[in-house]
Amino acid sequence: MQTRIALISTTALLAAVTCSTAVSSTWLHPRAPSSTAESSVCAQFSVLSGDYTAAPGSTNGYYGTPQPGEQFKMTFSGTGSGSFRIVGDPAGAVTLSGPAAAPGTLTYTAGSSPVPGAPGIGFYFDSGEGSLTLQASCRSPSHPAPALGARGLAVLGGLLALVGATFVRRARLRLRH
C-alpha cells in the first residue's frame, strides 16, 4: 500500500512540476505550424534591397504567389525623388499598394486569395530621377499562442497538484484504518 501512495505522490508532484515548468519555458508560446509554409516570394523579397536609379518605368520584383497575411514593406531613401507603387507585375498594370512619393514607404499585406493578373510582387516607378536606396522586407503572419496560455497552464498545474494531494491524503487515511 505504501508503494501505491509513493507512486501517486510522485505522479502528482511530477504533474505539478511539469505544468509549472511549462509556464516559464519557451514551450509556452511556440510558433504554431503554418498550414502553408512561407512563400518563396516572401523568403527572397529582402534581396531586392539595394541601390536603384529612379526613372519612369523602373521596376524590379519576384515572381511567386504570396501567402495570406504576408506583409511586404518597401522603403526608398536617398537623394532621388519620384512616385512609386508596389505592383504585382513587371508592367505596373496591377497596383497592390500606392502610389507614394519617394523617398517614402509603402506596405502591402496579401489577402486571402491571389490577385488576378499578379504573377509576383515588386515595385514600379511612375516618375522619378536620381539615386534611391531600397530597404525591402517581408514578414510572415504571426500565429496564435496555445489555447491555455500562461495563466491556464498555471491553474492546470495547481489543479493537478490539488488532485494529487487529495489522493495522497485519502490513501494515508485508508492505511490508518
C-alpha positions as CSV (number, residue, x, y, z in Angstrom):
1,M,0.0,0.0,0.0
2,Q,2.9,2.4,0.7
3,T,4.2,1.7,-2.8
4,R,0.9,2.9,-4.1
5,I,1.0,6.0,-2.0
6,A,4.5,6.7,-3.2
7,L,3.5,6.2,-6.8
8,I,0.5,8.6,-6.5
9,S,2.6,11.2,-4.7
10,T,5.4,11.0,-7.3
11,T,2.9,11.3,-10.1
12,A,1.2,14.3,-8.6
13,L,4.5,16.0,-7.9
14,L,5.7,15.3,-11.5
15,A,2.5,16.7,-12.9
16,A,2.8,19.9,-10.8
17,V,6.4,20.4,-11.7
18,T,5.8,19.7,-15.4
19,C,3.0,22.3,-15.6
20,S,4.9,25.0,-13.7
21,T,7.9,24.4,-15.8
22,A,5.8,24.8,-18.9
23,V,4.6,28.2,-17.7
24,S,8.2,29.5,-17.6
25,S,9.7,27.8,-20.6
26,T,9.8,28.7,-24.3
27,W,7.4,25.9,-24.9
28,L,4.6,28.2,-23.7
29,H,4.4,30.2,-26.9
30,P,5.8,28.1,-29.7
31,R,5.3,29.2,-33.3
32,A,2.3,27.1,-34.4
33,P,2.9,25.2,-37.6
34,S,1.5,27.1,-40.5
35,S,-0.9,25.4,-42.8
36,T,1.3,26.6,-45.6
37,A,5.0,27.5,-45.5
38,E,6.3,31.0,-46.1
39,S,6.0,31.8,-49.8
40,S,9.1,31.8,-51.9
41,V,8.5,35.4,-52.9
42,C,8.4,36.4,-49.2
43,A,11.6,34.4,-48.4
44,Q,13.6,36.2,-51.1
45,F,11.9,39.6,-51.0
46,S,14.6,41.3,-48.9
47,V,17.1,40.5,-51.7
48,L,15.5,43.4,-53.6
49,S,17.2,45.8,-51.1
50,G,19.8,47.9,-52.8
51,D,20.6,51.0,-54.8
52,Y,18.3,52.0,-57.8
53,T,18.0,54.8,-60.2
54,A,14.5,56.3,-60.1
55,A,13.1,56.8,-63.6
56,P,9.7,56.3,-65.2
57,G,9.2,52.6,-65.8
58,S,12.0,51.4,-63.4
59,T,10.9,48.1,-61.9
60,N,12.1,45.1,-60.1
61,G,10.4,42.2,-58.2
62,Y,10.0,38.5,-57.8
63,Y,7.6,36.0,-59.3
64,G,5.5,33.9,-56.9
65,T,2.3,33.9,-55.0
66,P,2.3,35.5,-51.5
67,Q,0.6,33.5,-48.7
68,P,-2.4,35.2,-47.0
69,G,-1.2,37.6,-44.3
70,E,2.3,38.1,-45.5
71,Q,3.3,41.7,-45.2
72,F,5.6,43.3,-47.8
73,K,7.3,46.6,-47.0
74,M,9.4,48.9,-49.3
75,T,11.2,51.9,-48.0
76,F,13.0,54.1,-50.5
77,S,15.5,56.7,-49.1
78,G,18.2,58.8,-50.6
79,T,18.7,62.0,-52.7
80,G,16.5,60.9,-55.6
81,S,12.8,61.5,-55.9
82,G,9.8,60.1,-57.7
83,S,6.5,58.3,-57.4
84,F,6.4,54.5,-56.9
85,R,3.9,51.7,-56.3
86,I,4.0,48.1,-55.1
87,V,2.8,46.1,-58.1
88,G,2.0,42.5,-59.0
89,D,3.5,42.6,-62.5
90,P,6.6,44.0,-64.3
91,A,4.5,46.3,-66.5
92,G,3.0,48.0,-63.4
93,A,-0.6,47.2,-64.6
94,V,-1.6,45.6,-61.2
95,T,-1.2,48.0,-58.3
96,L,-1.1,46.4,-54.9
97,S,-0.3,49.5,-52.8
98,G,0.4,53.1,-53.5
99,P,1.4,55.3,-55.2
100,A,3.7,57.0,-52.7
101,A,6.4,59.7,-53.0
102,A,10.0,58.6,-52.9
103,P,11.7,58.9,-50.5
104,G,8.9,57.1,-48.7
105,T,7.4,53.8,-47.6
106,L,4.7,51.5,-48.8
107,T,3.3,48.3,-47.3
108,Y,1.2,45.6,-48.8
109,T,-0.5,42.7,-46.9
110,A,-1.5,39.8,-49.0
111,G,-5.2,38.9,-48.9
112,S,-6.8,35.5,-48.7
113,S,-6.8,34.9,-52.4
114,P,-4.3,35.7,-55.2
115,V,-4.7,39.0,-57.0
116,P,-5.8,38.3,-60.7
117,G,-3.1,39.2,-63.2
118,A,-0.4,39.5,-60.5
119,P,2.3,36.8,-61.1
120,G,4.6,38.3,-58.4
121,I,5.3,41.3,-56.3
122,G,7.7,44.2,-56.7
123,F,8.0,48.0,-57.3
124,Y,7.3,50.2,-60.3
125,F,8.3,53.9,-60.7
126,D,5.7,56.1,-62.4
127,S,8.1,59.1,-62.3
128,G,11.4,59.8,-60.8
129,E,15.1,60.8,-61.1
130,G,18.2,60.3,-59.1
131,S,19.6,57.6,-56.8
132,L,17.5,55.9,-54.2
133,T,18.2,53.0,-51.8
134,L,15.5,50.4,-51.3
135,Q,15.1,48.5,-48.0
136,A,12.7,45.6,-48.8
137,S,11.3,43.2,-46.2
138,C,8.6,40.6,-45.8
139,R,7.0,39.4,-42.6
140,S,5.0,36.2,-42.3
141,P,1.8,36.3,-40.3
142,S,2.1,35.6,-36.6
143,H,0.4,32.5,-35.2
144,P,-1.8,32.3,-32.2
145,A,-0.5,31.1,-28.9
146,P,-1.7,27.9,-27.4
147,A,-5.3,28.0,-26.1
148,L,-4.3,27.7,-22.4
149,G,-1.7,30.5,-22.2
150,A,0.4,31.1,-19.0
151,R,-2.5,31.6,-16.6
152,G,-4.3,28.5,-17.9
153,L,-1.2,26.3,-17.5
154,A,-0.6,27.6,-14.0
155,V,-4.2,26.9,-13.0
156,L,-3.9,23.4,-14.5
157,G,-0.7,22.7,-12.6
158,G,-2.3,23.8,-9.4
159,L,-5.4,21.7,-10.0
160,L,-3.2,18.6,-10.7
161,A,-1.3,19.3,-7.5
162,L,-4.5,19.6,-5.6
163,V,-5.9,16.3,-7.0
164,G,-2.6,14.5,-6.3
165,A,-2.6,15.8,-2.7
166,T,-6.2,14.6,-2.2
167,F,-5.3,11.1,-3.4
168,V,-2.3,11.0,-1.1
169,R,-4.4,12.1,1.9
170,R,-7.1,9.6,1.2
171,A,-4.5,6.8,0.8
172,R,-2.9,7.7,4.1
173,L,-6.3,7.7,5.8
174,R,-7.0,4.2,4.4
175,L,-3.8,3.0,5.8
176,R,-4.6,4.1,9.3
177,H,-7.9,2.3,9.4
